Amino acid sequence: MGGFGGSMTELAIGIDGGGSSCRAAVMDATGRILGRGTAGPSNILSDLENSLLNIVASAENALNDAGLPSETVSSVSAVVGVAVPIQQCPKDDELGCR
């Protein structure tokens, strides 16, 4: 199998986390977008717990939009990008901010 690491589903999720909302898209191995989803803010520096919940929720919503069950989120490769202003990064934190 090719595509995204040889997974059985051959799907990937791209997630764009931001301070006001989080957007996700699920795509197949050819790059075709199958579904999109949104959720609340994902500012990991001001509210890590809810940010993580919103990141997962946006992915689940994209899967649902694609006609797939939410549980698929645990078996799909994902790329997550979140905005972290450099001046807000603590030194040597676990997020790797520099």
C-alpha positions, 0 to 999 in steps of 0.5 A: 500500500502507498499513500499515507503510511500504508494505513488501511483507510489511506486517509489523512487529516490536515488541521489548522488551529487558530485563536478563534477557530480550528479547521480540518479537512480529511483527504484520500491518498490522491489528495482529494478532500472528502470532508471539512469540519470546524470547531472552537479555538485552539490557542494552546498557550492560553487554554491547552485542554480545550484547544486539544478538545477542539482540535479533535472535534474539528477532525471528527467533524471533517470525518462526519462530513466525509460520511465516516464515523468519528471513531476513525480519528484514532486510525488516521494520520494527521498534520496539525498546525497551530499558531504560537506567537514567538513572543509568547513562547516560554523558554525550553517548553515542551512545545519546542518553541524557540 
